[in-house]
Amino acid sequence: MSVSRPSVHPVEAPPLTEVAAQNALRVRMKDVQGMPGTAGSLLLRLCQLVCAGVSLAVMASTNDFPSVTAFCYLVAAVSLQCLWSLSLAIVDLYAISVRRSLRNCKLVCFFAIGDGITSTLTFSAACASAGITVLIANDLNKCDQNHCKRFESATAMAFISWFVVSPSFLLNFWSLASR
């Protein structure tokens, strides 16, 4: 039974009525949208998955991306981001469907570390790819020989994916810090 008891003055707590007992089982602390196990978290994970998936699909649709290391790095980073976001979206969907709170400290720490790693990899890969696209488009003026628009689109989607991963990381980190 999870009812708070008086600790300062030892007074006997009144017995729960049947209606209060039913409500006491459903009482949860207020979940901040975006924290694990909430609809906001599921929405963020799906947005991350879509943005990283579009970036991966656009970059993989070009035939000359393997010739540039930064583009290969982008494909690897957004592939990892897709897998991470998909797995956590499934966990969030399960938690929402069974009305389970994901407030376990170790679990939230795992989510925060994973979000931190994937967001760092996605951001660094997007920055490296942006540098190469600027080099190809502006400095070498070889856009007619390359797939500049596709490279730029894939890089932009990787930046958007990083932008959507950041709130997940910050909310998980804040949840750990506020314990």
Number of C-alpha atoms within 10 A of each C-alpha: 6 8 10 7 12 10 7 6 7 8 9 8 10 7 8 11 9 9 8 10 14 11 11 14 11 9 9 9 7 6 15 14 16 20 27 31 26 20 19 17 22 25 17 22 28 19 18 29 26 17 25 31 22 19 30 23 16 19 24 18 12 13 10 12 18 14 9 11 14 21 25 16 19 28 27 16 23 32 20 16 30 24 14 18 25 18 14 19 24 14 16 24 19 13 18 17 10 9 12 12 16 18 16 11 12 11 13 20 16 13 20 22 15 16 24 19 14 24 25 16 20 30 23 19 25 30 18 17 25 21 14 20 24 15 14 19 18 11 10 10 12 13 14 9 8 17 19 17 13 18 23 21 15 29 29 18 22 33 23 19 29 25 16 20 25 18 16 25 23 16 19 25 19 13 18 16 8 7 6
